Amino acid sequence: GARAAVRAAAAEAETAEAEAEVKPEPKSLDCSEVMEILPHRYPFLLVDKVKEYVPGEYAIGIKNVTINDNFFPGHFPERPIMPGVLQVEAMAQVGGIVMLDADPDAKGSFFFGGVDKCRFRKPVVPGDTLEMKVTLTSMRKRFGIAKMHGEAYVDGELVCDVDMMLVTGA
């Protein structure tokens, strides 16, 4: 009767508490908070803000692409297009936030370990907002190796996707 009901309520509360621990509330970061995590600075900081992220899981970062970006005068003068490798770099920086903020031993630096299955699907041009979702697919903290999948969108349309390996460094 009453004891069973109390036990059931306690078990339900414990389950709800465990679920709350499993699913942390997503955070957001403004540019200055991004700079507290990433070592990159102008002109190579390619993440303006992070609109949603869970450390050690995923992040959604934003890069506002403007004609004032320093790569446009040379790529290309008559038809400015954001270089694909910089789209990948921007996603790696978002991935760095996922990895570094989750691992206090990482000491603020990381390097590319590799890129696989990279596809550029549509040009990114001045005026676009690049929305990048980077998800951690595996982490080997002992070796400082993180594997991630990144997707970049403009107006909801996939423009680039990549599998990346990032390595922490001292």
ROMAR-594734 format. One line per field, with one value per residue (C-alpha): residue number from 1; residue in three letters; chain; z, x, y. Coordinates in steps of 0.1 Angstrom, whole numbers, plus 2048, in hexadecimal, padded with zeros to 3 digits. Example, Ala and Ser with C-alpha at 12.3 -4.5 7.8 and 13.67 -1.06 7.14 Angstrom:
2
num = 1  2 $
residuo = ALA  SER $
cadena = A  A $
zz = 84E  847 $
xx = 87B  889 $
yy = 7D3  7F5 $
REM end
This chain:
170
num = 1  2  3  4  5  6  7  8  9  10  11  12  13  14  15  16  17  18  19  20  21  22  23  24  25  26  27  28  29  30  31  32  33  34  35  36  37  38  39  40  41  42  43  44  45  46  47  48  49  50  51  52  53  54  55  56  57  58  59  60  61  62  63  64  65  66  67  68  69  70  71  72  73  74  75  76  77  78  79  80  81  82  83  84  85  86  87  88  89  90  91  92  93  94  95  96  97  98  99  100  101  102  103  104  105  106  107  108  109  110  111  112  113  114  115  116  117  118  119  120  121  122  123  124  125  126  127  128  129  130  131  132  133  134  135  136  137  138  139  140  141  142  143  144  145  146  147  148  149  150  151  152  153  154  155  156  157  158  159  160  161  162  163  164  165  166  167  168  169  170 $
residuo = GLY  ALA  ARG  ALA  ALA  VAL  ARG  ALA  ALA  ALA  ALA  GLU  ALA  GLU  THR  ALA  GLU  ALA  GLU  ALA  GLU  VAL  LYS  PRO  GLU  PRO  LYS  SER  LEU  ASP  CYS  SER  GLU  VAL  MET  GLU  ILE  LEU  PRO  HIS  ARG  TYR  PRO  PHE  LEU  LEU  VAL  ASP  LYS  VAL  LYS  GLU  TYR  VAL  PRO  GLY  GLU  TYR  ALA  ILE  GLY  ILE  LYS  ASN  VAL  THR  ILE  ASN  ASP  ASN  PHE  PHE  PRO  GLY  HIS  PHE  PRO  GLU  ARG  PRO  ILE  MET  PRO  GLY  VAL  LEU  GLN  VAL  GLU  ALA  MET  ALA  GLN  VAL  GLY  GLY  ILE  VAL  MET  LEU  ASP  ALA  ASP  PRO  ASP  ALA  LYS  GLY  SER  PHE  PHE  PHE  GLY  GLY  VAL  ASP  LYS  CYS  ARG  PHE  ARG  LYS  PRO  VAL  VAL  PRO  GLY  ASP  THR  LEU  GLU  MET  LYS  VAL  THR  LEU  THR  SER  MET  ARG  LYS  ARG  PHE  GLY  ILE  ALA  LYS  MET  HIS  GLY  GLU  ALA  TYR  VAL  ASP  GLY  GLU  LEU  VAL  CYS  ASP  VAL  ASP  MET  MET  LEU  VAL  THR  GLY  ALA $
cadena = A  A  A  A  A  A  A  A  A  A  A  A  A  A  A  A  A  A  A  A  A  A  A  A  A  A  A  A  A  A  A  A  A  A  A  A  A  A  A  A  A  A  A  A  A  A  A  A  A  A  A  A  A  A  A  A  A  A  A  A  A  A  A  A  A  A  A  A  A  A  A  A  A  A  A  A  A  A  A  A  A  A  A  A  A  A  A  A  A  A  A  A  A  A  A  A  A  A  A  A  A  A  A  A  A  A  A  A  A  A  A  A  A  A  A  A  A  A  A  A  A  A  A  A  A  A  A  A  A  A  A  A  A  A  A  A  A  A  A  A  A  A  A  A  A  A  A  A  A  A  A  A  A  A  A  A  A  A  A  A  A  A  A  A  A  A  A  A  A  A $
zz = 800  80D  80F  7EB  7E0  7F3  7E4  7C1  7C5  7D2  7B4  79C  7AB  7AA  785  77D  78F  77C  75B  764  769  748  734  73F  735  715  71A  702  6FF  6F3  6E1  700  710  6F0  6F3  717  70A  6E8  6E3  6C0  6BB  69D  681  687  6A1  68B  6A5  6AE  6C8  6D3  6D4  6E4  6F2  70B  715  709  6F2  6D8  6D0  6B7  6AD  698  680  671  64F  644  627  641  648  63E  626  60D  5FB  5EE  5EC  5D4  5CB  5B1  5C4  5EA  5F8  61A  615  61D  633  649  64C  659  670  67E  685  695  6AC  6B6  6BC  6D1  6E8  6EC  6F4  708  71F  727  72F  748  742  71D  727  70B  6EC  6D2  6AF  690  690  670  659  648  631  62C  613  609  5FC  5F5  5F5  615  60D  61E  631  639  65D  660  67A  684  698  6A4  6B7  6CB  6BE  6D3  6EC  6F8  715  71D  6FA  6F7  6D7  6CE  6AF  6A4  689  67C  667  65B  650  640  642  64C  62E  632  623  632  646  653  66B  67F  698  6B1  6C9  6E9  6EE  70B $
xx = 800  80F  833  832  825  841  85B  84C  84D  871  87B  86A  87B  89D  897  88D  8AD  8C3  8B3  8B9  8DE  8E0  8D2  8E4  8D4  8E4  8F8  900  920  925  945  959  94F  95A  97C  97F  97F  990  9B4  9AB  9AA  9A4  9A7  9A5  989  96C  951  93D  927  91A  8F4  8F1  909  90E  933  93F  921  91A  91A  909  91F  919  930  922  932  939  94A  963  971  996  995  97C  994  9A7  98C  980  981  964  950  957  953  95D  979  96D  98B  981  95E  96E  985  966  956  976  975  952  95E  97A  960  94E  96F  982  965  95E  983  994  9B5  9B5  9C6  9B6  9C6  9BD  9C9  9BB  9C2  9AF  992  97D  95E  95E  945  93E  91B  914  929  929  929  929  908  904  901  914  903  91A  90F  92C  925  93F  93E  95A  973  993  99D  9BC  9CA  9BA  9A8  984  971  955  93B  935  919  917  8F6  8EC  8C7  8C0  8D2  8F0  90F  92B  92F  94E  95C  979  993  9A0  9BD  9C3  9E5  9F8 $
yy = 800  820  813  807  828  83A  823  827  84D  84C  836  84D  86C  85A  851  875  881  868  873  898  88F  87D  89A  8BA  8DB  8E9  909  926  93B  95F  968  971  950  93E  94F  943  91F  921  92D  93C  962  979  973  94E  94C  93F  93B  95A  949  927  926  904  8EA  8CF  8CA  8A8  8A2  8BD  8E2  8F8  915  934  946  965  967  98B  99C  9A9  986  988  96B  97A  992  974  959  965  98A  988  96D  96C  949  93D  923  900  8F9  916  908  8E8  8FC  90F  8ED  8E1  8FF  8F7  8D3  8E1  8F2  8D0  8BF  8D9  8E3  8BF  8B6  8CD  8BC  8C7  8E8  8FD  8F0  8D6  8CD  8BC  897  891  898  87D  87D  8A3  8B0  8D4  8D6  8FB  91B  930  956  977  97D  958  94C  92B  915  8F8  8DA  8C5  8A5  890  86D  85E  86B  859  870  85B  863  885  87B  886  87B  892  896  8BA  8C8  8EC  8FC  91D  924  900  8F2  8DB  8EC  8D7  8B7  8A6  88C  89A  88E  8A7  8A1  8B4  8C3  8D3 $
REM end
